[in-house]
Structures are given as structure tokens and as C-alpha cells.
């Protein structure tokens, strides 16, 4: 460990349960090395009943902060002193920063990560380019819906197996979201500029997502937030008919960037080397 006085030693980590398979330590420790910083990013396996103690312990342990992941993203929000307005809208935090005054601030960088993953694939992408279809209305969908609405999406067609959950999100977030039954997912694609899968369908070990893409324009982006496997059946089908596909690894890597900046003071770059390194672990 270096003792360079210009770079104080900083600790960060990811609090979750289970958390052993998280790629976040590999991502953040790569950046710590790459930027010549002093510090470490560690796994913080914390059971739900210990979350309060663990979050309160961050300051005493000298942490700069931590990521919060499944299943703590909603519960942790009640344990911080300040909540960023975007995180409050999403209703979940994925990042805690121990501020200079010792107070804990909660952020959600998933929305940024998602939008940036689309921009990495298509630099001129715009949320208002046309209607968007979002599949799924769980926790992951919330950050994506808020992100798309913030970026100016004018029409979001939200399809979920349980229609009531889609309706509840449409009522909570308001225009431009419209809830549609799961059975209408193929028809919802008509004229769309973007299709996003936020369900677990297509993930390794799960059933594939069944959806006919015939009505989706070929210029539309197709994005899947799943990253195991990197090429889901949805992305394979989309690419086979000429649509640009965006995998979920881009969101994972990009959500880490502003969190790292909060703790270490550097906005880290996503390099092909880092992406290859993480791909090799999938
Ligand atoms: P996450 O936090 O990853 O979004 P979640 O909150 O459990 O996880 O949400 C999972 C999403 O996948 C939900 O939209 C779920 O639909 P329901 O709200 O009807 O449960 C969707 N999903 C999971 N299995 C599905 C299946 N077999 N068919 C259709 N949708 C499915």
C-alpha cells in the first residue's frame, strides 16, 4: 500500500446479500490502480436484519461510502441523512456517500448508467426520438422509467405480466407512461425508437423472453439490462433483423462511474480493456 500524501487512503465497497458474485470490486479496484489512487473496494455481505447497523457503521469505519445492491436498495433509503432528488423519485438508492460533515447522502446512479449505455452504443441517441416500449415493472424498471422520462421521452409504453404493477408505476410517475397488458407487447412495438427489457426473462437459467419483433422499426435500439448472458435471445433476434442491440454490461459499468467519482474524486473512463476484463468473468 502506498502512502502518497497526495492520495489519502479511501475505502468503499458494495453492501448486498448475497454479494459474492458482484463484479463491482473488479471494476472499482481496476480504476483505483489505473488512476494511481490509494484505497480499496471490498465486498460487504450484510444480511437484511443487520443493514441499519452496517450503514451506520460506515462513518466509524472510515469508509468514503459504498454501493447498495439487492436486496437493500429500497430499505437503505430510510437510513441516510440526505437523498438526492433523482434517487427519491426512483425510490431506491444504489450509492451512499459519507460526506465531509459525516452525514450520509444517498444517490441512484442506475439512471445515469442506463442512459450512458445507450449513448455509448449510439452517440446521437435521443429519448424523444420516438415512442419507447419498456418490458417489466420491477425495481430495475423504476430507474429506467425515471431516466427516460427525465431525458424527455414523450411516450413510454409499459408492458408487464402483472398489469396492476405497470398501472401503479404509470400512476406514480404520470405522463408519459402508459400501462399496457403483457399480451400487447408485440403490438406496442409499432413505431418505437427503443425497446427495453427489464424483466428477468432471458437471463441465464430463466426462460427466454417471447416477443415478436415484426412491428419494431429496424432503426430502433433494442436494449436488455441482463448481462449474463451478454447476448440474450432478445438481443440475438434483434441483431439478426438489423436492429442495434445494447447489452446490460454497459449499464453495470456506467452506473459505477459517478459512484467512483463521489468517493475518489475522479470520473473514471470506460475502456475496452476494462470491458474485456469484466466480460471474461461472465
Ligand atoms: P428487478 O428488481 O430486477 O426488476 P423484480 O422487481 O423481481 O426484479 O421484477 C422482475 C420483473 O420481471 C417483473 O416485471 C416481473 O413481472 P411481474 O411484475 O408480473 O412479476 C417480470 N417477470 C419475471 N418473470 C416473468 C415471466 N415469467 N413472464 C413475464 N414477466 C416476468
Boltz pocket constraint, residues with backbone or C-beta under 6 A from the ligand:
constraints:
  - pocket:
      binder: B
      contacts: [[A, 135], [A, 136], [A, 137], [A, 138], [A, 139], [A, 140], [A, 141], [A, 160], [A, 161], [A, 162], [A, 163], [A, 165], [A, 198], [A, 199], [A, 200], [A, 201]]
      max_distance: 6.0
